[in-house]
């Protein structure tokens, strides 16, 4: 993958470009570079930007700028060292970007974990009063096939797993109805059982 350096200031990019040219041999040790004005025209920047670029290379002894003599190339090896220094900086920058992205993902994951935990706690609290001996009230639909039949006839427990502990009828509650009690339209059944029996009873009452 080609290494990008677009995050660097313009003068640093120019310094790296000159250092690469020296390292590759396009510009030889001992040669003199063009003057700042010529370099400024070549790179399309101001002479001040070229001055800053050359200063970077001077500081690491890649070139030497002498008044009246121009800019001379000192060392191909130093140019190589300078290039490597920025490669390391670029690598660290890449690692930091990757780390920041991972941290951002972790924050989002942590938020989702907290949301999920809150949902679990909320759901658990809603079910805290539901247990196998808490009666559930289920109304018999008008069109239900069990209307007019007895508890024994329809094999209620065998089909649903629920136990009928009472029937609410005409505003009164009939407790512990016997097996021969007949279901009437608009009866409300009071049943107990595991949580799944509610859906089982509803399905059974609505069977055609």
Order of alpha helices (4+ residues) and beta strands (2+ residues): alpha-beta-alpha-alpha-beta-beta-alpha-beta-alpha-alpha-beta-beta-beta-alpha
